[in-house]
Amino acid sequence: MITRKLLMALSASLLAVVVSLNSCNTTTDTKDSDLVDYNFQIRPILSDRCFKCHGPDANKREADLRLDTPEGAYAALKENPEAHALVKGKPMLSEVFLRITSEDSTLRMPPPESNLSLNEQEISLIKKWIEQGAEYKPHWAFIKPEKTELPKADEDWVKNEIDYFVYSKARKKGLKPNEEASKEALLKRVTLDLTGLLPTLEEQESFLNDNSENAYEKVVDRLLESPHYGEKMALPWLDLARYADSHGYQDDGLRTMWPWRDWVIHAFNENYSYEKFVTWQLAGDLIAKPNKESLLATGFNRNHKITQEGGVIDEEYRIEYVTDRTNTFGKGLLALTFECAHCHDHKYDPISQKDYYSTFAFFNQVPEKGIFGTIDASFADPPNMKISSEDVKSILKFINKKDTSDVSVMVMKDSSKVRPTYLLERGNYDAQGEIVGFALPESILAFDSSKFEKNRLGLSQWLFDKENPLTSRVYVNRLWEQFFGQGIVKTTGDFGMQGDLPTHPELLDWLAVDFQENDWDIKYLIKKMVMSATYRQASDLNKDHLKTDPENLWLARGSRIRVAAEHVRDLVLQSSGLLNTEIGGPSIKPYQPEGLWEVATSGRGLLAKYKQDHEADLYRRGMYVFIKRTVPPPSMLIFDASNRDQCEVRRLRTNTPLQALSMLNDPTVQEAARVIAEELTLEKQDIESKLEKAFRTIICRRPEAKELKVLNTYFEEELTYFNEHKDKAEELLNVGEYPSKTAKSISETAAMMHCVQLIYNLEEALMRV
């Protein structure tokens, strides 16, 4: 129930300023301002305005002219052998320059009907580039990263190598880094980032009272060893791996892939190297000494949607499954839009359709059909593995198996004979073209069959070869986004020509090389990030920041990030003491509006009707909430959770009134507020102390005097109201299944519950600042 006063209090307390500015692909400085850099200044223009008609896609290429390669750009024009698109040092002899500056609309490029154009600054840049020799370079992401010397920086500010790069860039932009965040803010930030949970009151007091030089480092080390670290790190990987608890499509039957989720948590907690972590997921069945754990890891590539509907064409859907694996590999591990080459050559990146299907071949060897069994007889389509209680007692000790029956999990396995892979014309399953072998785009790194095996293990070997320019960069960037709010490359899933340029390219390359040199150690990389002065900055916004860098591209302040949808649930349950901290196991079904599953079902199978869980299962972490693909958890979607239909490497953040309404009306939030209120009402301390405790438990800092005054005033107003309306107090407190505690005063408990709800709805409650 929302009262008018509660809404007024929220209106007074919630103030959000949303700044939305479009970033330009040419935001990165070149090393020498007089030298035009092809990768960072010219290629973005050509890619955006020219490559659609004069790029990699041979089928769409106009006038037989390629501008994405130097060979194509320097060659004589087919229609006029005396002319060339580019003549080094001579813009007035270069057809490209003549066409982009032509006053004749029939000659001008881009043509007016394309609705594309070049501004004077861009034309000037192209002219200057041609004058300087029109030098081409491979795309920056396809050049092997190298460590550069650390730039100069304020030695009193820097904590590690990251800070040299950030400080140097910020000063060039006229920005001065913020001071270090307060101990309370820093503790909350790093605890949320490493565990997805809040620091307890005891942890807050311990850190505030620890004045040793390494007090913060001790907190970081403790959090990295927490079993909840694995849960926090697993969540973004579940998005990438498109993990869900149902098969998808209309029937959307039950699947049992949760043991694979348990393995992901285990792998992060055990700090498996990124190389081992990925290799086992791609090819755990093909390694030298495979076992049940490495086989379980391959469930990664069986997380895609699978149909269980009658009347489908087996081969059509089998091709869909292999396509999904190929697209996930490209986007999730290489940050490239492989899917754009499914039907034709990529229009912007050097990935041909043949490259696509040569990569497709690695995932095309699984002995599977497009449909297998019936909706309730196929929780794990073959190939699969059974996990017994004996397995859990021996090698799979990390699996939270709750009953004695075996659990079936889908895994990868190759056929005994190599299945031929065809290039599919227009991407149609039944339009087979030429046969292709096992290979990958040479623009990234040629697949040397004498060095790499012609299977998924060879694919992994190629991925982690020291010459591969993408693998390390991509994962470093993804981790950077988790801890700083935005990747060094903003387009986390697209390092290609149409993706954003890195804001700090030298820093990205330095970290990528350092990650490899330290054996792909994930915890090592994370610790370096969170120990940096860059990470520890206060998130306060001043006029210089707002004017020069509203998006915080140059990192002169700490980032402000709304916590993920699953962690919204976690914070509410944890602060109320309701959280069940059990690790792993089958997914659970919390409170949900009635009838949602029933209106979006074929009426068949175990998932036709929603059956809510009870008792301890009702209070498990958000990452364990059951995900039915056709009807994802509504409370999660409101806060931008993935529906897990396909690989997703970056969640978008929205701000809608539904989010505020959810925090006011969601039964889990209301129940948590009721439980806190009951606990506080029974404590023997004054109201102000109780309100301060509630504030510190949820916000993780001591309230300012004016904040405490607002809460006190609001409490007194609500107490007066509920003293006059006892029935309303009883109605308010009748929420949730958790047993109520006998309160001395129903009115006081109801008033305190509204105060707690008010705190939950503060921006700071849901923000990592």
N, C-alpha and C positions, 0 to 999 in steps of 0.2 A: 504493500500500500504506500503510495506517495502522498505526503501531506503538502499543502501549499507552502508552509513554512520551510519544509525541507528543500523544496524547489527554489525558494527565495534564497535560502542559505547557500545552495549550490551555485546559483547564479552569481552570488557575491564572491564565491570562492574560486570558481573555475573561469579562468581567463586565458584564452589561447590565441596566439598570434601565428597565423599560418602564412609563411612566405613561400611562394611558388615561382621560381624563376627558371627559365629554360637555359640549360648549360650548353655551351658551344663546344664542338669537337676540337676547336683550336685553342683551348685554354692553356695548354702546356707550353712553357717557354722553350726556345731552342737555346743551346749552349752559347751561341754567338748571335746576337740580335740582328747583325748585318747579313748573316748567312741564312738563306731560306732553306728550311729542312723539309725534305720531301715527305717523310713519314708523318710529321706533326703539323705541316701547314698545307702541303699540296695534295697529298693523297686523299685527305678527308673531302676536299672540294671535288676532285675528280670522281671519287667513289659516289658522292651524293648526286652529282649532276651529269656524269658522263658514262659511268660503267654499266648502266642499265642497257645502253645501246652499243657501247664500245668496250665491253668488259669480257669476263671469262666465258659467258654463255654464248657458245657458237650459234645456237639456234635463233637468238635474238639480236645478233650482232649486225649493225648497219654499216654499209659501205665497205665491208670487209676490213674494218679498222679496229685495232685493239689499242687502247690507251693504258691498260693495266700492266703491260710489259714493255720494257725498253725496246725489245726487238720489233714489236708492233708499232710503237710510237715513232721510231727512227726510220722505219722502212718507207720506201716510196709509195705514194698513194696508188691504188689500183686504177682509179679513174684518170689519174694524171701522174705518170711516172716521173715528171720533172719536179713534182711537189712532194713535200714531206710534212707529216703532222707536226713534228718537232725537229728543229735544226739547232743544235747546241750553240748557244751564244748569240743567236740571231732570231729574236722574236718576230721581226718583220718578214722573215722568210718561213716562219712556222705557221702552218695552216690553222693550228689550234688557236694561236693568238689572233690571227686575222679573223677567224670565224667568231670568236667570243666578243670581238670589238666591232664587228660589222654593223653598219646602219641598215643594211638590206635585210629585211625580215625573212626573206627566202634563203638567206645564207647563214644567218646568225645561229649560233649554238650556245646553249641548248635552244632548240626551236621553240618559238612562243607558245605553240599548242601544248607543249609539255608542262607549262606552268612552272618551269624552273628558270632561274636566271642567276647571273653573277653580279655582285655589287662591285663598286669601284676598287675597294680594298682588295677583294679577291682577284680581280683582273690585274691589279698592280703586283700582287704577290706572284702570280703566274708569269708575268713579264720578267720580273726580277729573277725568278727561278730559271727561266730559259736563258737569260743573260749570263747567269752564273754557271751554265753548262747543262741545265736540265738533267741533273743526276737522279737516277732511279735507285731506290734501295728496296730490299725485301721488306715486307710488312714487319713493323717493329716486333710483333708477337712471334714471328717466325725466325727471328735472329736469336741465337743462343745467348742467354743472359750472362753477363760478366760483372764481377765486382769492380766498382770504381773507387777511387780514393774518397775518404770522407770529406765533405765540405767543411768550411770553417763555421764555428758556432760558439756561442757563449758557454765556456767550460763550466761555469757555475750552474747553468741550467740543465745541461744534458745529463742523462743517466746511462744511456747506452747508444749504440750506433744509429738506431732509428732517429734519435733526436737531432743528430747532425744534419740529416737530410731535411727534416721537417723545419728546423729552425732557419736553415739557410733559405728555403723557399718562402717561408712566412716573412722574413725580413725583406726579401726582394719585392714582396707584394706590399710592403709598408706596414706589416702587422707585427705586433709584439705578443709573444705567447702569454697566456694567462698564468697566474700563480697556481700552485698546487691546490687541489680541492681540499676541503676540510676533511678531517679524519672520518667523520660520520658519513659524509658523501662518498668518500673513497672506499670505505668498507662496504657500503651498500652496493656500489657500482661493481666492484670486483667479485663480490659474493653472488650477485645476480648473474654476472657474465660467466662465471665458472661453474655455478651449480643451478642457476635458475630459481634460487630460493633467496629469502631474506636473511640477514644476520640476526640471530636471536638477541634478546636483551643481554644475556650473559656474554655473548661474543662482542657486543657493542661495548660493554663496560671493560672487558679485558683489553680490547684494542685501544680504547681511550686512555686507559691507565698504563699502557706499555709505552714508555718513552725511549726505548732502545732504538739505535740507528736502523736496525733490521726488523723493526716491528712489522712493517708492511710486508716485507719479504716472507716473514714467518706465516702471515695470513695467506699469502699466495701459495706457499708450499703446502699448507694445510688443506686448502681448497682443492688443489690439484690431486691430492690423495683421497679426497672425499669420494665415496661411491656415487654421489649425486653428480659429480663431474661428468661421468660417463653418460648419464641421462641427459644432461644439458647439451653435450657435444653430439649426442645421437640424434637429437630432434631435427637439426637442419639436414642431416644425412638421410633421414626418413623422407623428407620432402624430395630430395634429389633422387632417392631410390623408388619413389612413388609407392611407399608402403601403405597398405590398407588391410582391413579385415574382411573384405568382401571382394568378389571377383569382378564386379562391374557389369555394365550393360543392363538390360531391363530386368532379367531374373535376379542378378546381383546376389548370388548365393554366398554362403559362408566359406571362408578359407582359413587355414591354420598356419599363418606365417609368423606368428608372434615369437616362436623360438629364434628365428633369424633376428628379430628386433633385440632379443636378449643377448644375442651374440654381438651385435653392434655396440651395445652398452658395455659389455665385457671387454671388447677390443679396445675401446677408448680408455676404460679404467686401467687396463693392463699396459696401456701405452704402446700398442703395436705400432711399428713404424708405418708411415703412410704407404710405403711400398708393399709391405706385407698385408696391410689392411685392404688395399685395392686389389693386389694380386690374388689373394684368397677369394675375393668376391667375383673377380673375373674368371679365375681358373683354379679354384681350390681343389677341383677334382683332377687336375692335370699336373699338379706339382710333384716333385720327386717322391715324397712320401705322404700321400694324401691320407687323411683320417676323417673321422666323423665331424670334427670341428671345421676343418677346411672345406669339407663338402657342404656343411650347413651354410657356410659363408656365401656360397654360390647362389643361395636364394635371392641375392641381390637382383639377378637378372631373370627372376621369375615373378617379380612383384607387379608386373604389368597387368592390365585388364585381360580377362579371359572370358569368352562367352560360354554360356551353358544353355543356349536356346536352340531348339530343334529347327531343322530346315536350313541351317547355314551351310555354306560351301567350305569344307575343311581347309582347302588350300588358301582360300581368300583370307581366312582368319589366322592361319598359321603365318602367312606373310605379314599380317598386321603385328603379330607378336615379335617377329624378327625385326621389323621396322622400328618398333618401340625400343628394342634393345640398342639398335644402332643409333637412334636419335639420342637416347639417354647417354650412351658412351660419348657422343660428340659434344653434347651440351654439358653434361655433368663432369666429365674428366678433362675435356679439351677446351671447353667454353667456346665452341664453334657451332654455328647453325647448320649442322649437317643436314637437317631435314629439308633445307632449301634445295638440296641436290637430289632429292628423291625422284622427281619427275623430269628434271632437266639439269644441265650444268648450272652451278651456283652463279647468280648474276653479279655477285660482288667479290666473293672469296675464291681463291684458286682451288676449288673442290669440284671436280667434274662428276657427272652422273656415274661414270665408270669408277671413280674413286669411292663414291657412295656404296655401290654394290660390291666393290672389292672389300670394303670394311664390313658390309652386310654379311659377307661369306663367313666371317669368324663366328657369327651368331646363328648361322643358318644350318648348323649340324645337329641340332637337338632332335632326338626322335620323338616328336610330339605331333598331335593332330590339332586341327582348329577347334574341335569340340570333343570332349571326352566325358562319358558317364552322364549322370543326371544331377539335378541341382543339389540334392542332399547326399549323393553318393560320391561326390568328388570334392572334398575339402582341400585336396592337394593333387592336382593332375600329375601324371607321370611325365618325366622321371621325378621320383620323389624319394625321400628317406624316412624311415620310421625311427622315432626317438623313444626308447624304452626307459623304464625306471632304472635299469642297470646302467644304461648310458649316462644318465644324470648322476649316478653315484660315482662314475669313473671319469670319463673324459669331458663330459658336458656338465660339469658341476655348476656352472653359472646359469643354467636354465631353471626357471622357477616353475617346475611342473607340479601341479596340485592334485593330480589323481593318478591312479595306477595304470590306466589304459595308455597304450602307445599314442604318440602324436605324429601325424604325417606332415611333412614339410616339402614343398616343391624345391628342387635343386637343379643344377645344370649337369648334363651328361651328353657327350657327343656320340653319334652313331658310329658303328664299326666301319662303315664305308663312308667315304667323303661324298656328301650330297653336292651335285653341281649347282653353282649359283649363276643366275642369268641377270643381265641388265634388263630391267623391266621397263619397256617403252611406256612413257607417260606415267610410270609408277603403277600400272595396272598389273595385278597378280597373274593374269592370263596372257599377257603380251610379252612373251619371252624374246629377248634379243640375243646378243652375243654372250657366250660363257665368259665369266671373269674369274680370276684366281684370288688368292689371299694377298691383299696389298692395302696400303694406306696412302694418303695424299703426299706426294713427293715434296710439295711446298712446305710441309712440316718437317718430315724426315722420311727418307726412302725406307721401305720395308725390305731389309736385306735378308732373303730367305736362307742364305748360308750362315747367318748369324742368329736369326730369330726362327723359332718353330712355326710351322704353318697351322696354328691353332690359337685358341684363346690365351694359352700360356705365352706364346710368341707375341701376341698382341700386348700383353702386360710387359713383356721384356722390352718391346718397342717403346711403350709408354714411359718406362723408367730408365731408358737409355740416357747416358749422360749428355748426348747430343740433342735430345728432345727439348725444344725450346718452350714448350707449353705447360707440361705437367706440373712442375714446381710453381711456376708463376700463377697458374690458375688456383691452386689450393692455397697458396699464400694470400692471394687476393680475397679468396672466400673467407679465410679466417680473419683477415683485416676487416672485412665488412662486419663480421660478428662482433668485433671488439671496438670498432670505431664508427659504426653506423652506416658506412658507405665504403665500397671498395676503392682501392687506389685506381682501379678501372671500374667506373661506376656501373657499366653494363656487365655484371658478374657472369652472365651466361653467354656473352658475346665478345670475344677478343678479336673478331674479324674486322673487315674493312668498315663495316657500318657501326661497329661498337665505339664507345667513347675511348678517347686516348687516356693513358694514365696521367694522373696529376703529378705524381712523383716517380717517373720512370726509373731513375737511378736507384731509388729506394726499393722499388719492387724487384729490380734485378738483383740488388745486393741481398735482399732477404731470400730470394729464390735460390741463389747460389749457396748462401749460408745454410739453408734448409737441407739441401742435398749434401753439403759437406758434413753435416751433423746427422747423417744417416736417416734422413726423413723423420726426425724425432718431433712429433707433434707437440708434446708438452714443453719441450725446449723452446720451440717457436712461440707458443702461446705465452710462456713466461717472459720471453724477451719483449713481447708486445705489451703486456700488462705492467711490466716493471719500468717501462719507458716514461720519461717526463711528459711525453706527448699524451700518453694515456691518462696520466695522473692530473692533468690540468682541470681547473674548475670550468664548469660549463656556462658561467656567467657571460651574457651577451652585452657588449658595449657598442657605442655608436660606430666605431671603426669597423668592427666585425659586421655590423648590419649594412654599412655602406659598401665596404670592399669585398666582403665574403659572406653573404647571407647563408650560403649552403655549407659553410665550413669546409670548403675544398682544401684550404691551405692549413687547416688543423691548428689554428692559433687559439683554440679553446676546446674544452671537452665536448663530446657529442651528447646530444639528448635523444634517447631512443625509447619508444614505447615497447614494453616487454611483449614477447610473443603471446599469442592467444592462449596457448597451453599454460604459460606461466602466470597469466592473469588468474586462472583457476588455482594454480599452485599457491600464489601469494595470499589469496583469500583463505584457503584451507589452512595454510601454515600459520598465519597470524592468529587464527582462531583456535589453534591447537587440534583441529580436526584431521589434519593431513595424515594419511596412511603412507609411511615412507618406504613401504615394501618395494623392492627392486624387481622388475620383470614380471613375467607371467602373462596369462591371457588378458585381453582387453576387457574393459568394464563399461557398463551402461548406466550413466548417472541420470539425474532428473532431466526430463525432456518433455516439451509440449505433446499432448496426446494426439495420435492420429497421423503424425508426419510420415512414418514408414508405410502406413496402410494406404495412403493416397498415391504412393509412388512405387507400387509393387505389382508384379504379375499375379500375386496371391499364392505363389508356390514357395516352398522351402522354409527353413528355420528362421529366416530373417523377414518373413512376411509381416510379422507384428513385433513391436518393440516391447521387450520385457526388461524392465528396470531392475538393476541390482540393488542390494540392501546392505546394511551394516557396514563393515570395514571397507568393502569394495566400493561403496558409494563415495569414499573420500580419498581415492587414489589420485596420483598426479595426472595432469592433463594429457601427457603423452601416451597414457594408457587408455584414454577414452576411445571406445569402439568407433571405427570409421567405416561406415557403409557408404560406398562411393556415390550411389544415386541419391542418398539423403545424408550428407555429412552433418556432424553435430552443429546445430544452429548457433549455439553460444560461441563456438570456435570460429565459424564463418564470419560472424559479426565483427570479430577482431582480426580478420584477414588471414585465417589459417588456410592451408592448402587443402583442396578437396582430393588430392592425391590421384587425379586422373592420369597425370603424366609427370615427367621429371620437372621439378621446379627448384631453381637454385637461388631465387631471390623473391621474398614475399613483398608485395607492395603494401604500403601503409595508407589507410584512409582514415578520415575523421567523419563520423556520421552521428546523428542524434541517437541512433540505435545503440551505440556503444554506451552512452550515458544511461539510456533507459535500461539496458541490460544490467549495468552495475547497480541500478536501483531496484530492479524487479526480479532478477534471476534468483530462483529459490536457493541456490548454493550460496550466493552472496548474502541473502537475507538470513539464512540459517547461521552462517558464520558470524554475522553481526549480532544475532540473538545469543549465540553461545558466548561470545566475548562479553556482551552486556551482562549475562547471568553470572559469569565468573567475577566481573568487576563489582557487581552489586553486592556480592557476598564478602568481598574483601573489606577489612577494617581500616579504611583510610578515607580522607576527605575527597569530595567530588573532583576537585582540581587535580589531585594526585592520580585519581582513576583515569581522568581524561588525558593526562600527560602520558600515562602508561599505555593507553590505547594508541595514542599518537605515535609514540616511540616504537611500539610493536609493528605498526603498519608502515609508517613513513621512515622509521629508522634514524630519527634525529630528535633532539629535544625541541619542543615547539617554542616559538617566540612568544613573548608576553601578549602581543596583540592577537596572535592565533589562539592562544589559550583563553583569552578574554571572549573571543567570538564563540568558542565551543562552550564556555561556561554560560554565556547568555542564552545560547540556543538550548542548552540542557534545561535551564530554568523555565524557559518558555514551553518546552515540550512537557516538562514535569507538570506544570500548571494545567496544560491541556489534558493530559492523561489522568490527572487526579479528578478532572471533571467528566471524563469519558472512559471509565474503567472497561467498558465493553470493547472500546477501540484498542485498548492496551492488550486485552486478552486475545483479540483477533490478530493483532500484529505479531504477538509472540507465538502464535500457533503456526509455526512454519518449520519444515524440515523434520527428518526422522530421528535426529539425534536426541536422546532423552533430555528433557528439561530438568534444570535444577531448581529446587524450591527457593524462590526469591523472597526477601523480606518485604519488598514493595514491588508490585506489578507495574505501577506507574513509573517508578524510578528505573526499572529494567527497560521498559519500553522507551523512555526518554534517552537512556544510555544507548539503546540499540540504534536510535535515529542518529545519535552523535557518531557512532561507529560507521554507519552508512555514509554519513557526510564525509568522514575521513577517507573511506574507501573511494569516494568519488572525487577526491582532490586529484588534480593532474599529476602531482608528485607521487601518488600512490601507484600509478600505472607507468611511470616513466623511470627509466634508468638515466640519472643525470650525473 
